[in-house]
Amino acid sequence: MRWVTYRSPTLGADRPGLVRDDTIHGLEEPATLIDLLADDATLVGPAERAVASPLEVVPLVGAQLRAPVPVPPSVRDFMAFESHVANSRRRLGQEVDPDWYELPVFYFTNPSAVCGPHDDVAISPGSSQFDYELEIAAVVGRPGSNLSPGQADSHIAGYTVMCDWSARDLQMREMRQLLGPAKGKDSATSLGPALLTADELEPRRRGRAYDLEMTASVNGVPYSRGNLADLHWSFGQMLAYASRGTRVQVGDVLGSGTVGSGCILELSGLHGTEQYPWLGPGDEVRLEVEQLGAIVARITEAAAVVPLG
């Protein structure tokens, strides 16, 4: 099943909807995808209602799509692709830390800054090194605590495309204080265009993940290419670690971290900034994943920096 959150023409408000062929079958109640998952983590019952008695049936093309989970309870972003970690470390003259192979580390980003799949994205104030990160996110369908990887896998409702927009200059400056990232990754996280339920991907399972090609382009020029199957840490392992000593909630989002070559930081480090310049106003970034769809975002100017004193 493929679910979206969209702007309902009938209600003038956001509602969840089931995608069938080229149409959205909207539901009036519950009002959010998180509420649907809380009622039925499989989403089978809501899908049956959406087909039998929809609020409306609207064309998918032209619909105003929001992030599938517009305001998640939390957003954790991991660092689960070894090639990305190795390339980023190499840029600093470092090797991969041995602990990376022992711990699927993550940071919390800003749930209030989640954007839809076609929303404009403003450069972070004060940044001149704005970057995309090509990722896939899992959405939690059932709450849990201290889960094993096997248990955690069954708590995942589905997957969507994710972009962790990053202000590299702010990020590097902040993290020299041994804390963060803070404003370097605080302004926007794009999710969408849909939540594809986990069962739909089983035919593509390979190793720890799924055989899904991931690509990125800027202004129509191909930049990044990778595959989800290259994950070092599975989403089950990531969610199990996230649940250790705490409780994960329905609607929590877990990002995979950047696929190898999936950001300008990596590409410019390998090939130079002339070939891969930082993003600027007017650039169009397209991030696409097989089966899951695409995020397309136009970059806009940063707001002015408000002085602190």
N, C-alpha and C positions, 0 to 999 in steps of 0.2 A: 504493500500500500504506500501511496505517496500523499502526504498531507502538507497543506500550506496554511499560513495565516494571511488573510487578504482583507482589503477594505470592501465591506459589503455594500453594494449599491442600494439595496433595499433598506438597510438600517443606518447607513452612513457611519458605521463603526466597524472595527476589526473583528473578524470571526474566523474560526478554523474551518477548513474545507478539505474534502477528499477529492483528489484529482483522478478523473476517469477520462481516458482518451485525451481530448483537448478541452475539457470542461472542468469547472470546480463545482462540486456539490456542497453548498454551504450548510452549516449548522447554526441555529440561533442560540441554543444552550447545550452544554456549558459554553461560556464565552471565550475560553482560551484552550489551546492545545494542552497546556499543563493540566487544566481541569479534566479534560478528556482522559489523559493518561492516568490521573489519580482515580478516576472512576473505573477504567478498564485499561490496564497496561498493554494489553494486546492490540487495542484499538479496533478489534473485530466488531464489537457491538456498535460503537459509534459509526463505523463504516456502513454497517447494515442500515442504520437509521438515515445516514446521509444519502443512501441510494433510494430507500423506500419513501422517505418524507423529507426532502431537503428544504431548507429555507428558500433556496434559489439555486438555479443552475446557470452559471455565467461562463463565458469563454475564458480560457486560461490566458490566451494572448490578449494583452491590454489590461489585464487585471493588476491592481495595485498590490503587489506582494510585500509583506513585511518579513522580518526574520520569522522562521517557524515558531521560535520561542522568543518573543520580543523582549521580555524582561525575565531572564532566568534567575533562579535563586542565587546561583553562583556560576562563575566561569573560571575553570582551571585550565591553564595551557601548559602542556607537557613539552618535552624535548626528546621525542622517541625515535627520530631518524638519525642513525649513526653518521651518515655522510654529511648531514648538515652540521652536526656537532664538530666533526673532524675538520670540515672546511672553515668553520667560524673560528675554531681554535688555531688553525694553521695561520690564519690572518694575523693572529696575535703572537705567533711564534711559539705556540704551545701544543702539547699533545692532549688527547682526550683523557680526562681525569679518570682513574680506575674506578672511582665510586659511581661514575655514570652507568657502568655495567651492573651495578648492584642496586641502584635506586632510580625509579622512574620519576625524576624530580619535576616539579611544576611550580608555577606562580599563580596567584589570583589576579585576574584583571577585572575591569569595571562592568558589571552587569547593566548599569544605566547607560552605557555608551554603545549598546548593541544596535547595529544598523541593518536595514533590509538589503536584499540582494541587488537592488538597483539604486540605492540611495547614494547621493553625492557624499564624498568624504573630504573633510577639510584637513589641511596640513596642521599638525600640532603647533600651537603658538611658539615662536622662537626657533623652530627647527628649519634647517636647510638640508637635511639628509633624511627625507621621508621615504619609507619603504613599505612594500607589501610582504606578506608571508603566506604562502600557499599551504593550506592545511585542510584536514577533514576533522569534523567534530562529531562526537557521540553525545546523544541526549539520554539522560537517565529516565527510565520508565517506572521503576519501583524503588522505594527508599530502602536503605540498608546500612549496616554497620559491620565492620570487621569481616568483610566478605573475602572468600577465596577467589582466585581468578576465574575458576569455573562458575562459581555462583554469580560473580560480578557480570560475566558475559550475558547471563540470562536477565540481568537487570537493565540492559541497554535496550531502549525502545527503537532507536534508529540512528541514522547518520545524515549529515548535511555538510555542505562546503563551508569553510571558514577562512577568513582573512584576518590575521592579527596585524593591523596597521602599526608601524613602528617608526618612531622618531629616533634614528640611530645616534645622532649627536647628543640629544638629551639623555638617552638611555645610557650611553657610555659615561657621561659626566656624572650622572646620578649614582651609577653602580660602583664608581670609585669610592663611594662612601660605605660600601659593603652592605647596601640595602637597596631594595628595588627589584625590578624596574618600577618606576613611579610614573611621572608624566611622560616618559618615553614610550609608554604603551597604554595610555589612559584615555585617549581621545576617541577611539573607534575600534569596534570589532564587527566585521560583517558576517552574517550567517544567511544561508539560503541556497537555492530558492525554495527548497522543500525538505521535509523530513521523510526519508525513505526508510521504511521499517526494516529491521535487521534481517528478517527472514528472506527478503527479496535479494539479499546479497549472498546468500549461502551458495548458490551455484558458482560464484566467483571466489570462493574461499581458497586461499593459498598460503600455506605456512601459518604465521601468526595473524594474518590479516586477510585482505581481499585483493584480487588482481584488478585494480582500478587505476587507469592512467590518469595522471594529474598534470595539467598544463597551465601556464600563465603567459599572457602577452601584454605588451604596453603599446598603445596606439597601433594595434594590429601586427606588431613585430613580435615573433615568438621569443620568449625569454626563458621560461622554465619548463622542464619536463621530468617527471618522476612517476613512481608507482607506490600505491599504499602497501603493496606486498613487501616493500623494503623495510617496514617497521621493525625495529629491534624489540620494542615493548608492545605487547598486544593491548587492545583496549580493555580486555578483561583484567590484565595486570595493572593497567593504569587506574581503573576504577577500584580495584581491590586496594591499591596503595592509598588512593584518595579516601577510602572508607575506613582506613586503619585508625582506631581510636576516636572516631567521630561518626557522623551520620550523613550520608549523601541523600539528597532529596529529589523528588520527582521534578524534572525539568532542569536539573543541573547539567551544565555543558562542560565537556572535556575535549579540549583541542589536542590534536596529535603532535603539535609542533610542526616546524617547517620541513617539508620534504627536501631531499637533497637537490640543490640548485634552485630552491624555491623562493629566493629573495634576492634583492639587489646587493645586499651586504656580501653574500657569497659570490655572486656573479662578478661584481666589480673587483673583489679581492683576487679572483682567478684571472680576469680578463681586462681589468681597468675600468675607470669611471667614464672614459670617453665612449666606450662601447655600451656601458650600462650606467647611465647617469641616474642620480636620485630623482624621485618623482617631483613634478612641479604642477602648478595650476593649469588646468586644461587637459592633462594627460588622462587617457582612458585605460583602465586596468581590467583585464578579463581573466578570471580564475575559473577553470573548468575541471570537473572530475567526471569520468565515465559513470553513467547510471544516475549520478546525483544532480547534474546540471551545472549552471554557471552563475557566478557573481560578476556583475559588470558595474564598475564604479568610476565616476568622473571625479578627478581630484580638483579641489577648490582652494582658494587662498586661505592662509591662516588668519585667525583673529589676531589683533594686536596684543602684544604682551603687556599685561597690567603690572606696573612696578610694585614690588613688595615694600618699598620704603623710599 
